[in-house]
């Protein structure tokens, strides 16, 4: 899109969630996956849910839900606990819409992953804005020390 300047976006403050999603996409790309969509939701009609990003390999399509935390477990629980049954149902609805709109991906083996990212005491992150909390990333994003845990097939109910 011509209105979107990627270079300027790199210098904008970001939420922990945005940083986590970028780190997760980088991790999948390092593992050989190609990211084919980000922040997918049904744009026509009822908003059924959102998939943080969708990646593919030659035989698999991965629908990733990313949860980023500053601490491993806090008042909002762990990252994995945040993907409760209600969230799983919304994810499945969004995925079904995606596969209906993009039938060429129906032949691939679907997999829903939950990606847990813990960003603890980061010298590379500087608080830029308090409400909502946004951070500036000093240096390259992939240089942040982090704990990335991919929970493959975290949601398996395809009915």
ABEGO torsion letter per residue (X at the ends): XAABBAAAAAABBBBAAAAAAAAAAAAAAAAGBBBABBGBBBABEBBAEBBABBBBBAABBBBBBBBBBABABBAAEBAAAABBAAAAAAAAAAAAAAAAABAAAAABBBBBBBBBBBBBGBAABBBABAOBBBBBBBEBAAABBBBBBBBBGABABAX
